Amino acid sequence: ILVVKSSSSGSYASLCRDSRTADVVAFDAEWVPDFGYGSDNPISVLQLAFPASRRVYVVQLGPLGKQLPQEVKLMLVNPDVLKVGFAVNYKDAQKLIRTGIAVTQGSVVDVRERCASTMGLAWGAEQSLSLRRAAGALLNCELLKDKKCACSDWSSEQLTPEQVHYAALDAWVALRLYYLLH
C-alpha cells in the first residue's frame, strides 16, 4: 500500500509507471460524508489497485492540488484499460464527474452484480450487497470495516493508518472478486 500525497514522492513516480502500463485497474473513492441536505462533498481519496505490480495506491487529492497525475488521467479515459469497481453505480459516476475525474464508462466493470448472481441472490438484491458480505461469501475472508472509519474525515492532510488500510482494501478486494468471477 502506497500513499500518494506529493508529486515529488517515490510513490507518485511508481503510480505514474503503473498507470502507463496498466490494462486492468481496480478503483474506489472516498469523500467526506454528505450528511446535510444538499451536501455534495468532492472525492478526497482515490484508490487504485494494479494487478501487475500488486500495488494499491491511496491517492490524496487535496495535497496534490486536487489534480491526478497526467498518467492516471490518461489511464482512466483509455477505453482499452479495464476499470473494475464494486458498486460503482450512477451516484459514484456522478461524484467522479463533479470532482473533475473523467472515466470512460464503457470500460468500467461493476463486479457487484456478478457477485450477487454467483451467490444466488434474487434479481435486484445486488443493490443491498456489501463488499464485506461478498468478500466473506466468495473469497472466504472477513473484511473488518469500521463504520466510524467509513464516516471519517477523508479530506484530512494526514490519513490515519486505519483509513489507509480501509481505503486500500476496497480497491484490492474488488480486484480479487473480478479475477475470481471472470
C-alpha positions, 0 to 999 in steps of 0.5 A: 500500500502506497500513499500518494500525497506529493508529486515529488514522492517515490510513490507518485513516480511508481503510480505514474509507471503503473498507470502507463502500463496498466490494462486492468485497474481496480478503483474506489473513492472516498469523500467526506460524508454528505450528511446535510441536505444538499451536501455534495462533498468532492472525492478526497481519496482515490484508490487504485489497485494494479494487478501487475505490480500488486500495488494499491495506491491511496491517492490524496487529492487535496495535497496534490492540488486536487489534480491526478497525475497526467498518467492516471488521467490518461489511464482512466479515459483509455477505453482499452484499460479495464476499470473494475469497481464494486458498486460503482453505480450512477451516484459514484459516476456522478461524484467522479464527474463533479470532482473533475475525474473523467472515466470512460464508462464503457470500460468500467466493470461493476463486479457487484452484480456478478457477485450477487448472481454467483451467490444466488441472490434474487434479481435486484438484491445486488443493490443491498450487497456489501463488499464485506458480505461478498468478500466473506461469501466468495473469497472466504475472508472477513473484511473488518470495516469500521463504520466510524472509519467509513464516516471519517474525515477523508479530506484530512492532510494526514490519513490515519493508518486505519483509513489507509488500510480501509481505503486500500482494501476496497480497491484490492478486494474488488480486484480479487472478486473480478479475477475470481468471477471472470 
